[in-house]
């Protein structure tokens, strides 16, 4: 009888260890790869960004939606005295201000409708799912797009308003277009 109890104790101990290891593996936080931030080139004539698709609407009228952002560079720049001490060479050049058009592409069955949602001026940055922010004028696939709205006019300087618009879903892809030479 004593050897039977020993076997039961041994197997129950091993089972407890296995259950504990399984729970620890399930609760382990998922690590994501760091994003590869890409600087928007200075000579870029246009940047087009697409977000991942997402559903919108109520049950009988659910639609797939994708947003597109078209960024056109302007002659305006934003300078920040706070960035000057960080050693970043971009702080001395200033951050480009883009004229941004936000489009929404709505799929209804086999057809697709596009409509303009917003037009605004702003600087661009991104935020990873871990909360890491990119420098100005840097983007990455998988990041949330952040547009820092600006006021422009008169001189070549722009002023950030403090309002930040963020895309609700991550960037799926982007394309840089260059002017023909």
C-alpha positions as CSV (number, residue, x, y, z in Angstrom):
1,X,0.0,0.0,0.0
2,X,2.8,2.4,0.8
3,X,4.4,2.0,-2.7
4,X,0.9,2.8,-4.2
5,X,0.7,6.1,-2.3
6,X,4.3,6.9,-3.4
7,X,3.3,6.5,-7.1
8,X,0.1,8.6,-6.7
9,X,2.1,11.3,-5.0
10,X,4.8,11.2,-7.7
11,X,2.3,11.4,-10.6
12,X,0.3,14.2,-8.9
13,X,3.4,16.2,-8.3
14,X,4.5,15.8,-12.0
15,X,1.0,16.8,-13.1
16,X,1.0,19.9,-10.9
17,X,4.4,20.9,-12.4
18,X,3.1,20.4,-15.9
19,X,-0.1,22.5,-15.2
20,X,2.0,25.2,-13.6
21,X,4.4,25.3,-16.6
22,X,1.4,25.5,-19.0
23,X,-0.1,28.4,-17.1
24,X,3.2,30.2,-17.0
25,X,3.6,29.8,-20.8
26,X,0.1,31.1,-21.5
27,X,0.5,34.1,-19.3
28,X,3.9,35.0,-20.7
29,X,3.7,38.4,-22.4
30,X,4.0,38.2,-26.2
31,X,7.1,39.9,-27.5
32,X,6.8,41.8,-30.8
33,X,9.7,42.6,-33.1
34,X,10.8,46.2,-32.9
35,X,9.6,48.3,-35.8
36,X,12.0,49.4,-38.5
37,X,11.5,53.2,-38.7
38,X,12.0,54.6,-42.2
39,X,12.8,58.3,-42.6
40,X,10.7,60.0,-45.3
41,X,13.3,61.1,-47.9
42,X,13.9,64.8,-48.4
43,X,13.4,64.6,-52.2
44,X,10.1,62.6,-52.0
45,X,7.3,64.3,-54.0
46,X,4.5,62.3,-52.4
47,X,3.9,59.6,-49.7
48,X,1.0,57.3,-49.8
49,X,0.1,55.2,-46.7
50,X,-2.6,52.5,-46.3
51,X,-3.9,51.1,-43.1
52,X,-5.1,47.6,-42.4
53,X,-8.7,46.8,-43.1
54,X,-11.2,47.0,-40.3
55,X,-15.0,46.5,-39.9
56,X,-17.4,49.3,-39.3
57,X,-21.1,49.5,-38.8
58,X,-23.8,47.4,-37.2
59,X,-24.6,43.8,-37.9
60,X,-26.8,44.0,-41.0
61,X,-24.7,46.8,-42.5
62,X,-21.1,45.8,-41.6
63,X,-18.5,47.0,-44.1
64,X,-14.8,46.6,-44.6
65,X,-13.0,49.9,-44.5
66,X,-9.4,50.9,-45.3
67,X,-8.0,54.4,-44.9
68,X,-5.4,56.0,-47.2
69,X,-3.3,59.0,-46.4
70,X,-1.7,61.0,-49.2
71,X,1.1,63.3,-48.0
72,X,2.4,66.1,-50.2
73,X,5.5,68.0,-48.9
74,X,5.2,71.8,-48.5
75,X,7.7,74.5,-48.1
76,X,6.8,74.9,-44.4
77,X,8.8,73.5,-41.5
78,X,8.5,73.3,-37.8
79,X,11.6,73.9,-35.6
80,X,11.8,72.8,-32.0
81,X,14.3,74.2,-29.5
82,X,13.7,71.0,-27.4
83,X,15.1,68.8,-30.1
84,X,18.3,70.9,-30.6
85,X,20.0,69.4,-27.5
86,X,19.3,65.8,-28.4
87,X,22.1,65.6,-31.0
88,X,19.7,64.8,-33.8
89,X,20.8,66.4,-37.0
90,X,17.2,66.7,-38.1
91,X,16.5,69.3,-35.4
92,X,18.7,71.8,-37.2
93,X,16.8,71.2,-40.5
94,X,13.4,71.4,-39.0
95,X,10.5,68.9,-39.5
96,X,8.7,69.0,-42.9
97,X,5.1,69.9,-42.8
98,X,2.9,67.9,-45.2
99,X,-0.5,68.7,-46.8
100,X,-2.4,65.5,-45.8
101,X,-5.5,64.2,-47.5
102,X,-7.3,61.3,-45.6
103,X,-9.4,59.0,-47.7
104,X,-11.7,56.2,-46.7
105,X,-12.3,53.2,-48.9
106,X,-15.5,51.4,-48.2
107,X,-16.2,47.9,-49.6
108,X,-19.9,47.2,-50.3
109,X,-20.0,43.7,-51.7
110,X,-18.0,43.7,-54.9
111,X,-17.9,47.6,-55.2
112,X,-15.6,50.0,-53.5
113,X,-16.4,53.6,-52.7
114,X,-13.7,56.2,-51.9
115,X,-14.4,59.5,-50.1
116,X,-12.3,62.3,-48.7
117,X,-12.6,62.6,-44.9
118,X,-10.1,65.3,-44.0
119,X,-7.5,67.7,-45.4
120,X,-5.0,69.2,-43.1
121,X,-1.4,70.3,-42.5
122,X,0.8,68.5,-40.1
123,X,4.1,66.7,-39.3
124,X,4.2,62.9,-39.2
125,X,5.4,60.4,-36.7
126,X,4.5,57.0,-35.5
127,X,3.8,55.0,-32.4
128,X,4.4,51.3,-31.9
129,X,2.1,49.0,-30.1
130,X,4.6,49.1,-27.2
131,X,4.2,52.9,-26.9
132,X,7.6,53.7,-28.5
133,X,7.4,56.9,-30.6
134,X,9.4,57.6,-33.7
135,X,11.2,60.8,-34.5
136,X,9.4,63.3,-36.8
137,X,9.1,62.3,-40.4
138,X,9.6,58.6,-39.7
139,X,7.1,55.8,-40.4
140,X,7.0,52.0,-40.2
141,X,4.8,49.2,-41.2
142,X,2.8,48.1,-38.1
143,X,2.9,51.5,-36.5
144,X,0.0,53.8,-35.6
145,X,0.2,56.9,-37.7
146,X,0.3,60.2,-35.7
147,X,-0.4,63.5,-37.4
148,X,0.6,66.6,-35.4
149,X,-1.6,69.3,-36.8
150,X,0.0,72.6,-37.8
151,X,-1.0,76.1,-38.8
152,X,0.9,77.5,-41.8
153,X,1.0,80.7,-43.8
154,X,3.0,83.8,-44.4
155,X,6.6,82.8,-43.8
156,X,8.1,79.3,-44.3
157,X,7.5,78.5,-40.6
158,X,4.7,76.4,-39.3
159,X,3.4,76.1,-35.7
160,X,2.0,72.9,-34.2
161,X,-1.4,73.4,-32.7
162,X,-1.0,70.7,-30.1
163,X,-3.7,68.5,-31.6
164,X,-2.7,65.0,-32.6
165,X,-4.7,62.8,-34.9
166,X,-3.9,59.1,-34.7
167,X,-5.0,56.4,-37.1
168,X,-7.2,53.9,-35.4
169,X,-5.4,50.9,-36.9
170,X,-1.8,50.2,-37.9
171,X,-0.1,51.1,-41.2
172,X,-0.2,48.2,-43.6
173,X,2.1,49.6,-46.3
174,X,3.4,52.9,-47.7
175,X,5.0,54.1,-50.9
176,X,7.4,57.0,-51.7
177,X,6.9,58.7,-55.0
178,X,9.7,60.8,-56.5
179,X,9.4,63.6,-59.1
180,X,10.8,62.7,-62.5
181,X,14.2,64.4,-63.1
